[in-house]
Amino acid sequence: MTVTEAADTNAEAGVTTPEAFESEARAFLDANAKKRPVETFVWGQGSDDVSLFPEKTQAEEVADLAVSRAWAQQVFDAGFGWITGPAEYGGRGLSSDYQRIWGRVASEYRTPSQSIYGIGLGMVAPTILAHATDEVKQAYLRKMWRGDIVGCQLFSEPSSGSDLASLQTRAVKDGDEWILNGQKVWTSGAQVSDIGEIICRTDPDLPKHRGLTGFVVDMHAPGVEVRPLRQMTGGASFNEVFFTDVRVPHSHLLGEVNGGWTVALTTLMNERASIGGGGGGVSLPPSARLIEAARSVGRQDDPLIRQQLAEIVINERVAGYTNRRAMAKIAAGQLPGPEMSLGKLSLTANMVRTYELVSSIFGPALVADTGAWGTYAWSQYLMGVPGMRIAGGSDEVMRNILGERVLGLPKEPAPK
Ligand SMILES: Cc1cc2nc3c(=O)[nH]c(=O)nc-3n(C[C@H](O)[C@H](O)[C@H](O)COP(=O)(O)OP(=O)(O)OC[C@H]3O[C@@H](n4cnc5c(N)ncnc54)[C@H](O)[C@@H]3O)c2cc1C
């Protein structure tokens, strides 16, 4: 069944027509949010912040979460929080056509950022829906989509990032519970998270991909310790998370015992889709900002600058088409494969082009603060790009995937 047919079926079942849904969405937003004015970028006006990672104090983080949460709850209670989710877990059971309608209409309004929920809703919740027990789905999905709780992804370890399957955090069965010991690292948002999706080693005697198991862990359980890591941009959005004899009920298993690799792949696929698809608030700065940056130093007619600008715009357009191809596959019920890696790689390649362009435009003013609006602020962007090139699978790993699965190049030699 196509998405449009599914929408028709929903409509026939008396759920709501797309037109009625749109009116309902507009009525809710008109009553609860302000329309976003048509914004024209004017150099020197407004904020010059182009940072990729939040640079907040703990107090700011807590205050912002309260605002995000209040909005998420209001949206959910009005029926727009989990539009495509199954009704039994709190969703509205509509097709993704309706989700797109909501996205389009909501983008016309100024509403609080929901980026703190990005990992939980973009990666953890879909994995819970696909692999968790009914008890866990009932316990967490509605709360996650209503913004009551925040979720994080506990995969990477100090010696296991790209080679995730080599991870060493242990889970040992003890009656109806599992006992977790080990360390995770680079856990985005762990400092405000209530639950985490964790992959642990449950059988060290099996080959590395086969001895892993996924769990949902309570981040407030005794034995969970979150320590912030300060990044070079100044903020601390990542953490080390230590697990010492943390008890997890057997019902909180994701998938099968020793079937954790399949669970991890579900999450990673969603992660790449969400980063490459411009989800999680990650996108390129609008080209108007770049053009005005060149104009601000009188270099708008410089042929090299123009060429760099054109390359960014062209590549962004191409990346957009690739992303739409992946989304169309999802809408048609197919699994997008390498498109996700291509989308992620295109985004980060364009980020690199962007900072190379601003480096050409501003030169030393990018690294020495002259106080001029819109110049030194770009240093935050420049320092954030390496993180984007690593998160969700590094550029090199994405190239390996494309080389092997699209170009048919010989596989990397597997470690013995
Ligand atoms: C912004 C950000 C957010 C993150 N958030 C989370 C999170 O919430 N939860 C979580 O679990 N993790 C998170 N991570 C961790 C992330 O998944 C890992 O950093 C990533 O998988 C790379 O692992 P690593 O850091 O151990 O680097 P390594 O795997 O040690 O890689 C080091 C270098 O070697 C290269 N390399 C490695 N293997 C190959 C290969 N086979 N072929 C070619 N080159 C290779 C890499 O490209 C890289 O340049 C985050 C990372 C960042 C930067």
Ligand as a Chemical Component Dictionary entry (heavy atoms), coordinates in Angstrom:
data_LIG
# 
_chem_comp.id                   LIG 
_chem_comp.type                 NON-POLYMER 
_chem_comp.pdbx_formal_charge   0 
_chem_comp.three_letter_code    LIG 
# 
loop_
_chem_comp_atom.comp_id 
_chem_comp_atom.atom_id 
_chem_comp_atom.alt_atom_id 
_chem_comp_atom.type_symbol 
_chem_comp_atom.charge 
_chem_comp_atom.model_Cartn_x 
_chem_comp_atom.model_Cartn_y 
_chem_comp_atom.model_Cartn_z 
_chem_comp_atom.pdbx_ordinal 
LIG C1  C1  C 0 29.186 14.761 18.183 1  
LIG C2  C2  C 0 29.253 13.343 18.620 2  
LIG C3  C3  C 0 28.177 12.769 19.279 3  
LIG C4  C4  C 0 28.242 11.437 19.677 4  
LIG N1  N1  N 0 27.186 10.924 20.379 5  
LIG C5  C5  C 0 27.224 9.625  20.763 6  
LIG C6  C6  C 0 26.154 9.075  21.534 7  
LIG O1  O1  O 0 25.189 9.747  21.892 8  
LIG N2  N2  N 0 26.234 7.774  21.891 9  
LIG C7  C7  C 0 27.281 6.983  21.535 10 
LIG O2  O2  O 0 27.267 5.803  21.857 11 
LIG N3  N3  N 0 28.333 7.481  20.833 12 
LIG C8  C8  C 0 28.323 8.784  20.442 13 
LIG N4  N4  N 0 29.395 9.321  19.747 14 
LIG C9  C9  C 0 30.559 8.487  19.462 15 
LIG C10 C10 C 0 30.700 8.091  18.000 16 
LIG O3  O3  O 0 29.757 7.115  17.634 17 
LIG C11 C11 C 0 32.126 7.603  17.797 18 
LIG O4  O4  O 0 32.993 8.692  18.086 19 
LIG C12 C12 C 0 32.388 7.111  16.389 20 
LIG O5  O5  O 0 31.703 5.913  16.150 21 
LIG C13 C13 C 0 33.882 6.901  16.111 22 
LIG O6  O6  O 0 34.459 6.109  17.088 23 
LIG P1  P1  P 0 35.794 6.550  17.863 24 
LIG O7  O7  O 0 35.581 7.927  18.400 25 
LIG O8  O8  O 0 36.105 5.484  18.841 26 
LIG O9  O9  O 0 36.909 6.644  16.762 27 
LIG P2  P2  P 0 37.718 5.420  16.103 28 
LIG O10 O10 O 0 36.767 4.359  15.711 29 
LIG O11 O11 O 0 38.825 5.041  17.022 30 
LIG O12 O12 O 0 38.273 6.079  14.784 31 
LIG C14 C14 C 0 39.470 6.893  14.798 32 
LIG C15 C15 C 0 39.784 7.256  13.351 33 
LIG O13 O13 O 0 40.012 6.060  12.594 34 
LIG C16 C16 C 0 39.164 5.995  11.453 35 
LIG N5  N5  N 0 38.746 4.621  11.210 36 
LIG C17 C17 C 0 38.260 3.755  12.138 37 
LIG N6  N6  N 0 37.959 2.577  11.537 38 
LIG C18 C18 C 0 38.235 2.707  10.216 39 
LIG C19 C19 C 0 38.129 1.844  9.086  40 
LIG N7  N7  N 0 37.640 0.608  9.205  41 
LIG N8  N8  N 0 38.506 2.326  7.880  42 
LIG C20 C20 C 0 38.968 3.600  7.754  43 
LIG N9  N9  N 0 39.123 4.462  8.788  44 
LIG C21 C21 C 0 38.739 4.031  10.004 45 
LIG C22 C22 C 0 37.976 6.876  11.820 46 
LIG O14 O14 O 0 37.352 7.384  10.663 47 
LIG C23 C23 C 0 38.622 7.969  12.649 48 
LIG O15 O15 O 0 39.143 8.963  11.815 49 
LIG C24 C24 C 0 29.368 10.656 19.375 50 
LIG C25 C25 C 0 30.456 11.230 18.708 51 
LIG C26 C26 C 0 30.420 12.557 18.359 52 
LIG C27 C27 C 0 31.604 13.154 17.676 53 
# 
loop_
_chem_comp_bond.comp_id 
_chem_comp_bond.atom_id_1 
_chem_comp_bond.atom_id_2 
_chem_comp_bond.value_order 
_chem_comp_bond.pdbx_ordinal 
LIG C1  C2  SING 1  
LIG C2  C3  SING 2  
LIG C2  C26 DOUB 3  
LIG C3  C4  DOUB 4  
LIG C4  N1  SING 5  
LIG C4  C24 SING 6  
LIG N1  C5  DOUB 7  
LIG C5  C6  SING 8  
LIG C5  C8  SING 9  
LIG C6  O1  DOUB 10 
LIG C6  N2  SING 11 
LIG N2  C7  SING 12 
LIG C7  O2  DOUB 13 
LIG C7  N3  SING 14 
LIG N3  C8  DOUB 15 
LIG C8  N4  SING 16 
LIG N4  C9  SING 17 
LIG N4  C24 SING 18 
LIG C9  C10 SING 19 
LIG C10 O3  SING 20 
LIG C10 C11 SING 21 
LIG C11 O4  SING 22 
LIG C11 C12 SING 23 
LIG C12 O5  SING 24 
LIG C12 C13 SING 25 
LIG C13 O6  SING 26 
LIG O6  P1  SING 27 
LIG P1  O7  DOUB 28 
LIG P1  O8  SING 29 
LIG P1  O9  SING 30 
LIG O9  P2  SING 31 
LIG P2  O10 DOUB 32 
LIG P2  O11 SING 33 
LIG P2  O12 SING 34 
LIG O12 C14 SING 35 
LIG C14 C15 SING 36 
LIG C15 O13 SING 37 
LIG C15 C23 SING 38 
LIG O13 C16 SING 39 
LIG C16 N5  SING 40 
LIG C16 C22 SING 41 
LIG N5  C17 SING 42 
LIG N5  C21 SING 43 
LIG C17 N6  DOUB 44 
LIG N6  C18 SING 45 
LIG C18 C19 SING 46 
LIG C18 C21 DOUB 47 
LIG C19 N7  SING 48 
LIG C19 N8  DOUB 49 
LIG N8  C20 SING 50 
LIG C20 N9  DOUB 51 
LIG N9  C21 SING 52 
LIG C22 O14 SING 53 
LIG C22 C23 SING 54 
LIG C23 O15 SING 55 
LIG C24 C25 DOUB 56 
LIG C25 C26 SING 57 
LIG C26 C27 SING 58 
# 
